[in-house]
Amino acid sequence: MLNNLTELTQDPHHVETTVGPQASRAALAFIFATVFFDTLGFGIIIPVLPGFVVSFVGGDTAAGAEVFGLFGTVWALMQFLFAPLL
């Protein structure tokens, strides 16, 4: 029991890491895949979203622009508020 206590209280520079190069490479691949699919999703939806919004509001371009601006504002506000929680 005393041995475990001394292991917990030793200097962090002396603690050996248990993550090998395979695990860090897998984590990096996961991050790159996540960013890739996120960017792919934006690339697919951004060109067609204005047309969808205009068709949802009955073909009125001015109302579609208001709704699209509201979507963009709410998205940016939610990113600002909740990004620190991630």
Backbone atoms as SQL, in Angstrom:
CREATE TABLE atoms (id INTEGER PRIMARY KEY, chain TEXT, resi INTEGER, resn TEXT, atom TEXT, x REAL, y REAL, z REAL);
INSERT INTO atoms VALUES
  (1, 'A', 1, 'MET', 'N', 0.821, -1.184, 0.000),
  (2, 'A', 1, 'MET', 'CA', 0.000, 0.000, 0.000),
  (3, 'A', 1, 'MET', 'C', 0.869, 1.253, 0.000),
  (4, 'A', 2, 'LEU', 'N', 1.922, 1.252, 0.772),
  (5, 'A', 2, 'LEU', 'CA', 2.814, 2.400, 0.838),
  (6, 'A', 2, 'LEU', 'C', 3.521, 2.618, -0.490),
  (7, 'A', 3, 'ASN', 'N', 3.827, 1.533, -1.189),
  (8, 'A', 3, 'ASN', 'CA', 4.480, 1.641, -2.488),
  (9, 'A', 3, 'ASN', 'C', 3.579, 2.371, -3.489),
  (10, 'A', 4, 'ASN', 'N', 2.270, 2.081, -3.493),
  (11, 'A', 4, 'ASN', 'CA', 1.337, 2.752, -4.389),
  (12, 'A', 4, 'ASN', 'C', 1.233, 4.237, -4.076),
  (13, 'A', 5, 'LEU', 'N', 1.300, 4.600, -2.797),
  (14, 'A', 5, 'LEU', 'CA', 1.219, 5.993, -2.406),
  (15, 'A', 5, 'LEU', 'C', 2.436, 6.773, -2.895),
  (16, 'A', 6, 'THR', 'N', 3.614, 6.178, -2.831),
  (17, 'A', 6, 'THR', 'CA', 4.807, 6.875, -3.305),
  (18, 'A', 6, 'THR', 'C', 4.791, 7.009, -4.831),
  (19, 'A', 7, 'GLU', 'N', 4.196, 6.057, -5.519),
  (20, 'A', 7, 'GLU', 'CA', 4.087, 6.170, -6.967),
  (21, 'A', 7, 'GLU', 'C', 3.165, 7.317, -7.358),
  (22, 'A', 8, 'LEU', 'N', 2.117, 7.545, -6.582),
  (23, 'A', 8, 'LEU', 'CA', 1.183, 8.620, -6.891),
  (24, 'A', 8, 'LEU', 'C', 1.752, 9.999, -6.583),
  (25, 'A', 9, 'THR', 'N', 2.654, 10.074, -5.643),
  (26, 'A', 9, 'THR', 'CA', 3.164, 11.379, -5.226),
  (27, 'A', 9, 'THR', 'C', 4.495, 11.743, -5.856),
  (28, 'A', 10, 'GLN', 'N', 5.032, 10.915, -6.733),
  (29, 'A', 10, 'GLN', 'CA', 6.318, 11.248, -7.322),
  (30, 'A', 10, 'GLN', 'C', 6.175, 12.322, -8.395),
  (31, 'A', 11, 'ASP', 'N', 7.258, 12.927, -8.756),
  (32, 'A', 11, 'ASP', 'CA', 7.295, 14.008, -9.726),
  (33, 'A', 11, 'ASP', 'C', 6.764, 13.513, -11.073),
  (34, 'A', 12, 'PRO', 'N', 5.893, 14.286, -11.747),
  (35, 'A', 12, 'PRO', 'CA', 5.329, 13.838, -13.033),
  (36, 'A', 12, 'PRO', 'C', 6.377, 13.603, -14.107),
  (37, 'A', 13, 'HIS', 'N', 7.535, 14.217, -13.984),
  (38, 'A', 13, 'HIS', 'CA', 8.566, 14.012, -14.999),
  (39, 'A', 13, 'HIS', 'C', 9.145, 12.600, -14.936),
  (40, 'A', 14, 'HIS', 'N', 8.988, 11.935, -13.805),
  (41, 'A', 14, 'HIS', 'CA', 9.526, 10.596, -13.658),
  (42, 'A', 14, 'HIS', 'C', 8.504, 9.504, -13.972),
  (43, 'A', 15, 'VAL', 'N', 7.280, 9.880, -14.224),
  (44, 'A', 15, 'VAL', 'CA', 6.244, 8.902, -14.522),
  (45, 'A', 15, 'VAL', 'C', 6.383, 8.479, -15.980),
  (46, 'A', 16, 'GLU', 'N', 6.367, 7.182, -16.211),
  (47, 'A', 16, 'GLU', 'CA', 6.485, 6.670, -17.567),
  (48, 'A', 16, 'GLU', 'C', 5.128, 6.704, -18.244),
  (49, 'A', 17, 'THR', 'N', 5.127, 7.015, -19.527),
  (50, 'A', 17, 'THR', 'CA', 3.872, 7.017, -20.271),
  (51, 'A', 17, 'THR', 'C', 3.580, 5.610, -20.761),
  (52, 'A', 18, 'THR', 'N', 2.306, 5.277, -20.818),
  (53, 'A', 18, 'THR', 'CA', 1.907, 3.956, -21.270),
  (54, 'A', 18, 'THR', 'C', 1.351, 3.979, -22.689),
  (55, 'A', 19, 'VAL', 'N', 1.240, 5.170, -23.289),
  (56, 'A', 19, 'VAL', 'CA', 0.717, 5.283, -24.641),
  (57, 'A', 19, 'VAL', 'C', 1.871, 5.102, -25.613),
  (58, 'A', 20, 'GLY', 'N', 1.758, 4.109, -26.451),
  (59, 'A', 20, 'GLY', 'CA', 2.810, 3.835, -27.421),
  (60, 'A', 20, 'GLY', 'C', 2.576, 4.587, -28.713),
  (61, 'A', 21, 'PRO', 'N', 3.479, 4.423, -29.651),
  (62, 'A', 21, 'PRO', 'CA', 3.341, 5.137, -30.927),
  (63, 'A', 21, 'PRO', 'C', 2.123, 4.671, -31.727),
  (64, 'A', 22, 'GLN', 'N', 1.712, 3.425, -31.563),
  (65, 'A', 22, 'GLN', 'CA', 0.536, 2.933, -32.281),
  (66, 'A', 22, 'GLN', 'C', -0.724, 3.643, -31.805),
  (67, 'A', 23, 'ALA', 'N', -0.847, 3.842, -30.490),
  (68, 'A', 23, 'ALA', 'CA', -2.035, 4.487, -29.941),
  (69, 'A', 23, 'ALA', 'C', -2.096, 5.951, -30.350),
  (70, 'A', 24, 'SER', 'N', -0.972, 6.640, -30.326),
  (71, 'A', 24, 'SER', 'CA', -0.989, 8.046, -30.716),
  (72, 'A', 24, 'SER', 'C', -1.244, 8.196, -32.210),
  (73, 'A', 25, 'ARG', 'N', -0.757, 7.264, -33.014),
  (74, 'A', 25, 'ARG', 'CA', -1.022, 7.285, -34.447),
  (75, 'A', 25, 'ARG', 'C', -2.498, 7.030, -34.730),
  (76, 'A', 26, 'ALA', 'N', -3.121, 6.137, -33.980),
  (77, 'A', 26, 'ALA', 'CA', -4.546, 5.870, -34.138),
  (78, 'A', 26, 'ALA', 'C', -5.375, 7.084, -33.718),
  (79, 'A', 27, 'ALA', 'N', -4.963, 7.753, -32.652),
  (80, 'A', 27, 'ALA', 'CA', -5.686, 8.941, -32.215),
  (81, 'A', 27, 'ALA', 'C', -5.575, 10.047, -33.256),
  (82, 'A', 28, 'LEU', 'N', -4.408, 10.217, -33.837),
  (83, 'A', 28, 'LEU', 'CA', -4.216, 11.228, -34.868),
  (84, 'A', 28, 'LEU', 'C', -5.046, 10.906, -36.108),
  (85, 'A', 29, 'ALA', 'N', -5.112, 9.644, -36.493),
  (86, 'A', 29, 'ALA', 'CA', -5.931, 9.239, -37.641),
  (87, 'A', 29, 'ALA', 'C', -7.409, 9.509, -37.361),
  (88, 'A', 30, 'PHE', 'N', -7.849, 9.264, -36.134),
  (89, 'A', 30, 'PHE', 'CA', -9.234, 9.530, -35.765),
  (90, 'A', 30, 'PHE', 'C', -9.547, 11.024, -35.863),
  (91, 'A', 31, 'ILE', 'N', -8.641, 11.860, -35.408),
  (92, 'A', 31, 'ILE', 'CA', -8.848, 13.308, -35.473),
  (93, 'A', 31, 'ILE', 'C', -8.901, 13.773, -36.921),
  (94, 'A', 32, 'PHE', 'N', -7.996, 13.284, -37.750),
  (95, 'A', 32, 'PHE', 'CA', -8.002, 13.671, -39.159),
  (96, 'A', 32, 'PHE', 'C', -9.279, 13.199, -39.856),
  (97, 'A', 33, 'ALA', 'N', -9.741, 11.997, -39.562),
  (98, 'A', 33, 'ALA', 'CA', -10.978, 11.507, -40.164),
  (99, 'A', 33, 'ALA', 'C', -12.174, 12.352, -39.731),
  (100, 'A', 34, 'THR', 'N', -12.205, 12.740, -38.466),
  (101, 'A', 34, 'THR', 'CA', -13.292, 13.574, -37.975),
  (102, 'A', 34, 'THR', 'C', -13.312, 14.926, -38.668),
  (103, 'A', 35, 'VAL', 'N', -12.166, 15.553, -38.799),
  (104, 'A', 35, 'VAL', 'CA', -12.090, 16.848, -39.477),
  (105, 'A', 35, 'VAL', 'C', -12.451, 16.703, -40.951),
  (106, 'A', 36, 'PHE', 'N', -12.006, 15.632, -41.575),
  (107, 'A', 36, 'PHE', 'CA', -12.323, 15.401, -42.991),
  (108, 'A', 36, 'PHE', 'C', -13.822, 15.274, -43.208),
  (109, 'A', 37, 'PHE', 'N', -14.496, 14.448, -42.412),
  (110, 'A', 37, 'PHE', 'CA', -15.937, 14.256, -42.593),
  (111, 'A', 37, 'PHE', 'C', -16.726, 15.512, -42.227),
  (112, 'A', 38, 'ASP', 'N', -16.251, 16.266, -41.259),
  (113, 'A', 38, 'ASP', 'CA', -16.901, 17.522, -40.919),
  (114, 'A', 38, 'ASP', 'C', -16.800, 18.511, -42.080),
  (115, 'A', 39, 'THR', 'N', -15.614, 18.615, -42.665),
  (116, 'A', 39, 'THR', 'CA', -15.417, 19.495, -43.813),
  (117, 'A', 39, 'THR', 'C', -16.207, 19.016, -45.027),
  (118, 'A', 40, 'LEU', 'N', -16.273, 17.728, -45.224),
  (119, 'A', 40, 'LEU', 'CA', -17.053, 17.168, -46.325),
  (120, 'A', 40, 'LEU', 'C', -18.530, 17.511, -46.170),
  (121, 'A', 41, 'GLY', 'N', -19.030, 17.415, -44.950),
  (122, 'A', 41, 'GLY', 'CA', -20.431, 17.767, -44.702),
  (123, 'A', 41, 'GLY', 'C', -20.720, 19.227, -45.009),
  (124, 'A', 42, 'PHE', 'N', -19.821, 20.117, -44.591),
  (125, 'A', 42, 'PHE', 'CA', -19.999, 21.535, -44.918),
  (126, 'A', 42, 'PHE', 'C', -19.926, 21.755, -46.427),
  (127, 'A', 43, 'GLY', 'N', -19.015, 21.073, -47.077),
  (128, 'A', 43, 'GLY', 'CA', -18.863, 21.240, -48.518),
  (129, 'A', 43, 'GLY', 'C', -20.059, 20.762, -49.303),
  (130, 'A', 44, 'ILE', 'N', -20.794, 19.808, -48.759),
  (131, 'A', 44, 'ILE', 'CA', -21.983, 19.307, -49.442),
  (132, 'A', 44, 'ILE', 'C', -23.177, 20.226, -49.193),
  (133, 'A', 45, 'ILE', 'N', -23.355, 20.700, -47.978),
  (134, 'A', 45, 'ILE', 'CA', -24.567, 21.436, -47.635),
  (135, 'A', 45, 'ILE', 'C', -24.500, 22.918, -47.984),
  (136, 'A', 46, 'ILE', 'N', -23.332, 23.542, -47.913),
  (137, 'A', 46, 'ILE', 'CA', -23.236, 24.991, -48.133),
  (138, 'A', 46, 'ILE', 'C', -23.733, 25.406, -49.528),
  (139, 'A', 47, 'PRO', 'N', -23.392, 24.716, -50.606),
  (140, 'A', 47, 'PRO', 'CA', -23.876, 25.174, -51.919),
  (141, 'A', 47, 'PRO', 'C', -25.383, 25.022, -52.112),
  (142, 'A', 48, 'VAL', 'N', -26.018, 24.065, -51.460),
  (143, 'A', 48, 'VAL', 'CA', -27.441, 23.824, -51.701),
  (144, 'A', 48, 'VAL', 'C', -28.360, 24.409, -50.634),
  (145, 'A', 49, 'LEU', 'N', -27.819, 24.828, -49.504),
  (146, 'A', 49, 'LEU', 'CA', -28.658, 25.330, -48.415),
  (147, 'A', 49, 'LEU', 'C', -29.460, 26.574, -48.796),
  (148, 'A', 50, 'PRO', 'N', -28.896, 27.564, -49.480),
  (149, 'A', 50, 'PRO', 'CA', -29.726, 28.728, -49.837),
  (150, 'A', 50, 'PRO', 'C', -30.944, 28.356, -50.685),
  (151, 'A', 51, 'GLY', 'N', -30.769, 27.448, -51.630),
  (152, 'A', 51, 'GLY', 'CA', -31.906, 27.013, -52.446),
  (153, 'A', 51, 'GLY', 'C', -32.960, 26.292, -51.625),
  (154, 'A', 52, 'PHE', 'N', -32.523, 25.462, -50.678),
  (155, 'A', 52, 'PHE', 'CA', -33.477, 24.783, -49.798),
  (156, 'A', 52, 'PHE', 'C', -34.257, 25.773, -48.957),
  (157, 'A', 53, 'VAL', 'N', -33.564, 26.758, -48.415),
  (158, 'A', 53, 'VAL', 'CA', -34.227, 27.745, -47.558),
  (159, 'A', 53, 'VAL', 'C', -35.250, 28.543, -48.359),
  (160, 'A', 54, 'VAL', 'N', -34.887, 28.965, -49.561),
  (161, 'A', 54, 'VAL', 'CA', -35.830, 29.715, -50.393),
  (162, 'A', 54, 'VAL', 'C', -37.039, 28.852, -50.740),
  (163, 'A', 55, 'SER', 'N', -36.834, 27.589, -51.024),
  (164, 'A', 55, 'SER', 'CA', -37.979, 26.725, -51.338),
  (165, 'A', 55, 'SER', 'C', -38.848, 26.461, -50.106),
  (166, 'A', 56, 'PHE', 'N', -38.261, 26.461, -48.910),
  (167, 'A', 56, 'PHE', 'CA', -39.045, 26.258, -47.691),
  (168, 'A', 56, 'PHE', 'C', -39.933, 27.454, -47.358),
  (169, 'A', 57, 'VAL', 'N', -39.514, 28.659, -47.740),
  (170, 'A', 57, 'VAL', 'CA', -40.309, 29.849, -47.435),
  (171, 'A', 57, 'VAL', 'C', -41.221, 30.229, -48.599),
  (172, 'A', 58, 'GLY', 'N', -41.433, 29.354, -49.524),
  (173, 'A', 58, 'GLY', 'CA', -42.385, 29.580, -50.602),
  (174, 'A', 58, 'GLY', 'C', -41.833, 30.328, -51.798),
  (175, 'A', 59, 'GLY', 'N', -40.543, 30.341, -51.987),
  (176, 'A', 59, 'GLY', 'CA', -39.943, 30.977, -53.153),
  (177, 'A', 59, 'GLY', 'C', -39.620, 32.448, -52.966),
  (178, 'A', 60, 'ASP', 'N', -39.897, 33.013, -51.806),
  (179, 'A', 60, 'ASP', 'CA', -39.593, 34.420, -51.538),
  (180, 'A', 60, 'ASP', 'C', -38.119, 34.549, -51.167),
  (181, 'A', 61, 'THR', 'N', -37.345, 35.188, -52.055),
  (182, 'A', 61, 'THR', 'CA', -35.898, 35.285, -51.847),
  (183, 'A', 61, 'THR', 'C', -35.560, 36.146, -50.639),
  (184, 'A', 62, 'ALA', 'N', -36.306, 37.230, -50.414),
  (185, 'A', 62, 'ALA', 'CA', -36.035, 38.113, -49.275),
  (186, 'A', 62, 'ALA', 'C', -36.280, 37.382, -47.955),
  (187, 'A', 63, 'ALA', 'N', -37.360, 36.633, -47.867),
  (188, 'A', 63, 'ALA', 'CA', -37.640, 35.872, -46.647),
  (189, 'A', 63, 'ALA', 'C', -36.614, 34.755, -46.476),
  (190, 'A', 64, 'GLY', 'N', -36.193, 34.155, -47.588),
  (191, 'A', 64, 'GLY', 'CA', -35.159, 33.124, -47.530),
  (192, 'A', 64, 'GLY', 'C', -33.839, 33.674, -47.018),
  (193, 'A', 65, 'ALA', 'N', -33.507, 34.909, -47.442),
  (194, 'A', 65, 'ALA', 'CA', -32.273, 35.537, -46.970),
  (195, 'A', 65, 'ALA', 'C', -32.343, 35.822, -45.469),
  (196, 'A', 66, 'GLU', 'N', -33.520, 36.228, -44.986),
  (197, 'A', 66, 'GLU', 'CA', -33.685, 36.471, -43.548),
  (198, 'A', 66, 'GLU', 'C', -33.510, 35.177, -42.749),
  (199, 'A', 67, 'VAL', 'N', -34.129, 34.113, -43.211),
  (200, 'A', 67, 'VAL', 'CA', -34.035, 32.832, -42.511),
  (201, 'A', 67, 'VAL', 'C', -32.608, 32.301, -42.555),
  (202, 'A', 68, 'PHE', 'N', -31.969, 32.423, -43.713),
  (203, 'A', 68, 'PHE', 'CA', -30.579, 31.965, -43.844),
  (204, 'A', 68, 'PHE', 'C', -29.665, 32.771, -42.929),
  (205, 'A', 69, 'GLY', 'N', -29.874, 34.075, -42.851),
  (206, 'A', 69, 'GLY', 'CA', -29.102, 34.912, -41.934),
  (207, 'A', 69, 'GLY', 'C', -29.358, 34.547, -40.485),
  (208, 'A', 70, 'LEU', 'N', -30.597, 34.220, -40.160),
  (209, 'A', 70, 'LEU', 'CA', -30.931, 33.789, -38.807),
  (210, 'A', 70, 'LEU', 'C', -30.236, 32.467, -38.473),
  (211, 'A', 71, 'PHE', 'N', -30.231, 31.527, -39.408),
  (212, 'A', 71, 'PHE', 'CA', -29.518, 30.258, -39.192),
  (213, 'A', 71, 'PHE', 'C', -28.040, 30.498, -38.926),
  (214, 'A', 72, 'GLY', 'N', -27.421, 31.347, -39.747),
  (215, 'A', 72, 'GLY', 'CA', -25.997, 31.641, -39.576),
  (216, 'A', 72, 'GLY', 'C', -25.701, 32.314, -38.250),
  (217, 'A', 73, 'THR', 'N', -26.582, 33.228, -37.845),
  (218, 'A', 73, 'THR', 'CA', -26.388, 33.933, -36.576),
  (219, 'A', 73, 'THR', 'C', -26.522, 32.982, -35.393),
  (220, 'A', 74, 'VAL', 'N', -27.539, 32.148, -35.418),
  (221, 'A', 74, 'VAL', 'CA', -27.747, 31.192, -34.322),
  (222, 'A', 74, 'VAL', 'C', -26.596, 30.194, -34.271),
  (223, 'A', 75, 'TRP', 'N', -26.119, 29.728, -35.420),
  (224, 'A', 75, 'TRP', 'CA', -25.005, 28.780, -35.438),
  (225, 'A', 75, 'TRP', 'C', -23.755, 29.412, -34.826),
  (226, 'A', 76, 'ALA', 'N', -23.442, 30.656, -35.229),
  (227, 'A', 76, 'ALA', 'CA', -22.258, 31.330, -34.702),
  (228, 'A', 76, 'ALA', 'C', -22.398, 31.594, -33.199),
  (229, 'A', 77, 'LEU', 'N', -23.591, 31.972, -32.759),
  (230, 'A', 77, 'LEU', 'CA', -23.817, 32.215, -31.339),
  (231, 'A', 77, 'LEU', 'C', -23.654, 30.934, -30.525),
  (232, 'A', 78, 'MET', 'N', -24.184, 29.827, -31.025),
  (233, 'A', 78, 'MET', 'CA', -24.047, 28.554, -30.306),
  (234, 'A', 78, 'MET', 'C', -22.594, 28.097, -30.272),
  (235, 'A', 79, 'GLN', 'N', -21.850, 28.325, -31.345),
  (236, 'A', 79, 'GLN', 'CA', -20.414, 28.003, -31.346),
  (237, 'A', 79, 'GLN', 'C', -19.684, 28.823, -30.294),
  (238, 'A', 80, 'PHE', 'N', -20.024, 30.110, -30.207),
  (239, 'A', 80, 'PHE', 'CA', -19.381, 30.997, -29.254),
  (240, 'A', 80, 'PHE', 'C', -19.688, 30.576, -27.814),
  (241, 'A', 81, 'LEU', 'N', -20.931, 30.219, -27.565),
  (242, 'A', 81, 'LEU', 'CA', -21.343, 29.888, -26.195),
  (243, 'A', 81, 'LEU', 'C', -20.873, 28.516, -25.738),
  (244, 'A', 82, 'PHE', 'N', -20.960, 27.526, -26.618),
  (245, 'A', 82, 'PHE', 'CA', -20.732, 26.156, -26.177),
  (246, 'A', 82, 'PHE', 'C', -19.385, 25.562, -26.556),
  (247, 'A', 83, 'ALA', 'N', -18.597, 26.238, -27.377),
  (248, 'A', 83, 'ALA', 'CA', -17.260, 25.725, -27.712),
  (249, 'A', 83, 'ALA', 'C', -16.371, 25.590, -26.470),
  (250, 'A', 84, 'PRO', 'N', -16.432, 26.503, -25.495),
  (251, 'A', 84, 'PRO', 'CA', -15.597, 26.308, -24.301),
  (252, 'A', 84, 'PRO', 'C', -15.967, 25.059, -23.498),
  (253, 'A', 85, 'LEU', 'N', -17.190, 24.579, -23.645),
  (254, 'A', 85, 'LEU', 'CA', -17.588, 23.373, -22.913),
  (255, 'A', 85, 'LEU', 'C', -16.977, 22.108, -23.502),
  (256, 'A', 86, 'LEU', 'N', -16.616, 22.157, -24.776),
  (257, 'A', 86, 'LEU', 'CA', -16.024, 20.985, -25.398),
  (258, 'A', 86, 'LEU', 'C', -14.606, 20.855, -24.942);
